[in-house]
Amino acid sequence: MAVLGTKNPTLLDVAKSLDPYGTTADVVELLNQTNEILLDATWAEGNLPTGHRTTVRTGLPSVVWRRMYGGVPASKSTRAQVDEACGMLEARNEIDVKAANLNGNSAAFRLSEANAFLEAMNETMAQTLFYGDTTVFAERFNGLATRYSTISGAPNGNNIVDCGGTSSNNCSIWLVSWGDQTLTGIFPKGTKAGIIHQDLGEIDAFDSNNNRFRALADRWEWNCGVALKDWRYTVRAANINVADLVTSTAPTFPGVNGTSPVSLPDLLIEMTARLPRQGVGRPVFYVNRTVGKMLRRQAMNKSQNALSIEVAQGQITTMFLGIPIRICDQLLSTEARVV
């Protein structure tokens, strides 16, 4: 029965979900994270049953200066196609009918469990969006760090700012321009966007000895991926040494391209300058909590008027030149050096 204790809610789990009056208690979600990238992401239905095929222009046609009575050779542009695959993120919950009915409100207990499953799926999706690697886990999709992983010799290496960290305790800042022609979340053709919940009702479940018991079952499904249509509109500031951040007496960041320390606005300006055009997509910065703390310290410096702390829709947001800076707890402080 050890398998049931780890995969199915037990009597102890149910008991811990009851208040002194025997009803389902409000649970303090200590494990919930902040991953605001999921609130910003745009979503589009793919044109393939497995994802989306993007056509990009790889070459311009030739044009010539013509003389009188001189001919003009025919020319054409060149194109390439890139297929982006979606992953299938799923979860399943089975609770013994007797255990669910102990408090007289099985629906409330199942709803409490559903909140935990939704949080787990959100965190897993955010982690994959940044660090997914199909060479390691083929069932997932490639995240941003996998796509922006090489500075030297890679076509998109120009959009990786090297901040000089050489150890394995680095972190990154991301500048993402969301849009249907830049970067967008995708779901397979003919399917629904977002998390799909299926109440399976009362079913026959199986214990570790393959014996049946009656259980209330739920299933969650999220078919999702990302399509990077134009790599020029995503920028990564990599190799930010976390130790330098937390021990620094001044709110400065490691150097850009291995130079001496620079102020945070200089680094963010460097990132925005890598975008080919302003006004294409919806740009957002993403940082972990350590970097976010340093951002707010500099925002409190009144001389740095490019950085500001604003209140929008009841939320306190750090801004840089009008671009919001979001917190993502799934962004690591243990990244390897990007070279």
C-alpha positions, 0 to 999 in steps of 0.5 A: 500500500506504499504506492497509494500513500504517495500517489493517492490522498490517504486518511491522514491527508483528509484529516489534515484538510479538515478544520475543527468543525469537520469541514474542509479547511482553507489551505495556506498554499506555502508552495505556490510560486510567482511565475508571471510569465504565464500571465503575459504569454499570448496564445495561438492555435497551431496549424499542425495537429502536433504544433505549428509550422512557421515560414521565415524569409531567409534571403532577399531578392537581388535588385540592380541599377539598370542602364538604358536598354539594359536588362534586369535579371529575374530574382526571388527571395528564399524561405525556410520552414520551422516546425514547433512541437507541443508537449502534453502535460497531464495529471490525474487524481484518484481518492477513495470514495470513503475518504472523500466523504468523511467530512460530508463534502467531497466536492470541497475536498476535491476542489482543494486538491484541484488547486494544488494540481493547477499550481503544479501544472503552472510551475511545470509549464513555466520551468519548461518554457525557460529550460525545456530541452527535447534532447534530454526529455523528448516529450517536452518542448524546447524552452528559451534557454535551450534556444539561446544557449550559445554566444559564439558562432550561433546566429542568435548569439548577438541577442545574448548579453554576456555579463561575465560570470564564469562559475555555475551560480549564474542567473539570467534576465530575459527580455521577451516581446510577445506577439503573433510574429515574434514569440507566442504560446501555441496549442495543437490545431483543433484543440483547446487552449489552456488547462482542460479539466475532466471529472471522471466521476466514480471509477474503479481504481487499483491498489499496489496489488492490482485490486480494485477500489471505488474512487473519485477521479479527476484528470487535467490536461494542457497541450502547449508549446511555444513558437519562436517566430523571430529570434531577434525579439527575445534577448537574454542577459546571461552569466550574471553571477549571483554571488556578486549580486547578493554581496554587492554593497551597491546596486550594480550588476556584473559587467556586460561582455566581461567588462567592469561592473555596470549599473542596472540601467546600463544592462537593460539599455543594452538588452533593449538596444538588441531589439531590431525595432521598437513597437513590435510585440509586447516587451516584458523583462523576466527576472528571479527574486534575487535580481528583482530585489536589486531592481527595486533597490535601484528603482528607489534611487531617484536619480535613476528615473528610467527605473520606476515602481508603479501600481497597475491594476492593484499590483506593484510593478517595477518598470524600465522605460515603460517595460514591465519587469516580472518575477519568475520563481522558476528562473534559476540561480544555478545556471551554467556559464553560457559561452 
